[in-house]
Amino acid sequence: MSTTEIRTEAPGGPSEAGGPAPRDRRSRPRARKVLTYTLLSLGMLVMVAPFLWMALSAFKTDRELGASPPAWIPSEWTLANFRKLIELLDIPQYFFNSLLVAVVVTACNLLFCSMLGYALAKLNFIGKRPVFALVLGALMVPGNLMLLPMFVMMSKMRLIDSYAALVLPFAAGAFGVFLMRQFMSSIPDELLEAARIDGAREWFIFWRIVLPLVKPALATLAIFVFLGSWNNFLWPLVATNDPDKYTLPVALATFAIDPTKANGSNGVLMAGAFLVVLPVLLVFVVLQRYFTQGIATAGLK
């Protein structure tokens, strides 16, 4: 091959032969990333827009809420909706009821689900597999299907119109047991065997060794359970007839359909909805780091 032929082939390389240029190869991942972030941002706006509208509407006057075209940002910020809501409803009592039920249900789930999850993951006992199969089967049962059996049970125990009726049916859940079992399965057995050789009992191993290692899963479970219990509407509506035992969602629903109270005031309803959502947001912000870590390392195989 002559020197002239080598010179004519070298500068062109693969790009002159019809292949993609290096700059084109670098621009494709960048364009794909821009498109991905754009779609995710649009999806986030679609999901966040209703909440932002509700939060901003809670500080608007009724006249501004009925204005056309509607305005997102209030021209005149006011707390009149919250003051009127507190005057018409016993918000501190309903808030206390919701908070008490949600905290107790969350604490019970963290304790009982982690205990059963530890037993299914790290202990050997007769009937272990049937118990786990029962947990998986319970995950497939719709929650609304259990309303009638729960109501009959609470009625026979004479617990209707009590805090116990709001807490006991949800003191432990199949999802929590499954989540804790799967997460605890990733803990090395050698670590627990070393503790047993040193003379540690099972309760000490569970409380002082296992639970500190599963904090992300506990935080994840706490957020899910607290959110579900705080927003639970159907069961508190069925299990309580006494207005003093109403939770906040039930109280707001009865307030919204009562023409003598609501009187068509959308601003007051928006203020009530904002009060319902606010505690959930605070819990999520506090436990966000553990929640993200728990989702990433939950060990769901």
Residue pairs with C-beta under 8 A, 6 or more apart in sequence:
15 21
15 22
51 277
52 72
53 72
54 270
54 273
54 274
54 277
55 274
55 277
56 72
56 73
56 74
57 65
57 266
57 267
57 270
58 81
58 82
58 267
58 270
58 271
58 273
58 274
59 74
59 77
59 78
59 79
59 81
60 74
60 76
60 78
60 81
60 267
60 270
61 74
61 76
61 78
61 80
61 267
62 265
62 266
62 267
64 71
64 74
64 75
64 76
65 266
65 267
65 270
66 266
80 267
81 265
81 267
81 268
81 270
81 271
82 271
82 275
84 265
84 268
84 271
85 91
85 268
85 271
85 272
85 275
88 255
88 261
88 268
89 251
89 252
89 255
89 261
89 272
90 251
91 248
91 275
93 244
94 246
94 247
94 248
94 251
95 248
95 275
97 163
97 245
97 246
97 247
97 248
98 230
98 247
98 248
98 249
99 279
100 163
101 163
101 166
101 167
101 229
101 236
101 247
102 226
102 229
102 230
103 226
104 163
104 167
105 166
105 167
105 170
105 171
105 225
105 226
105 229
106 222
106 225
106 226
106 229
108 167
108 170
108 171
108 172
109 170
109 171
109 172
109 173
109 176
109 221
109 222
109 225
110 176
110 218
110 221
110 222
110 225
112 171
112 172
112 176
113 172
113 173
113 176
113 177
113 179
113 180
113 221
114 180
114 184
114 206
114 210
114 211
114 214
114 218
115 206
116 135
116 172
116 177
116 180
116 181
117 176
117 177
117 178
117 179
117 180
117 181
117 182
117 183
117 184
118 180
118 184
118 206
118 210
119 125
119 128
120 128
120 131
120 132
120 135
120 177
120 181
121 180
121 181
121 182
121 184
121 185
121 187
122 184
122 187
122 189
122 192
122 210
123 202
132 181
135 174
135 177
135 178
135 181
136 174
136 178
138 174
139 174
139 175
139 178
144 234
146 169
147 234
147 235
147 238
150 169
150 235
150 239
151 160
151 238
151 239
153 169
154 160
154 165
154 168
154 169
154 239
159 165
159 168
160 239
160 240
160 241
161 239
161 240
161 241
161 242
161 245
162 245
163 245
165 239
165 240
166 235
166 236
166 239
166 240
166 245
166 247
169 235
170 225
170 228
170 229
170 232
170 235
173 225
175 224
176 221
176 224
176 225
179 217
179 220
179 221
179 298
179 300
180 214
180 217
180 221
182 298
182 299
182 300
182 301
183 214
183 216
183 217
183 294
183 297
183 298
183 299
184 210
184 214
184 217
185 299
185 301
186 297
186 299
187 210
187 213
187 214
191 209
192 205
192 209
192 210
195 204
195 205
195 209
196 205
200 208
200 209
211 218
215 290
216 290
216 291
216 293
216 294
216 297
216 298
217 294
217 298
218 290
218 294
219 287
219 290
219 291
219 293
219 294
220 290
220 291
220 294
220 295
220 298
221 294
222 283
222 287
223 283
223 284
223 287
223 291
226 280
226 283
227 280
227 283
227 284
230 248
230 249
230 276
230 279
230 280
231 249
231 276
231 280
232 247
232 249
233 249
233 250
233 253
236 246
236 247
236 249
236 250
237 250
237 253
240 246
240 247
240 250
243 251
243 254
246 254
248 272
248 275
248 276
249 276
252 269
252 272
252 273
252 276
255 261
255 262
255 269
255 272
256 262
256 269
262 268
262 269
284 291
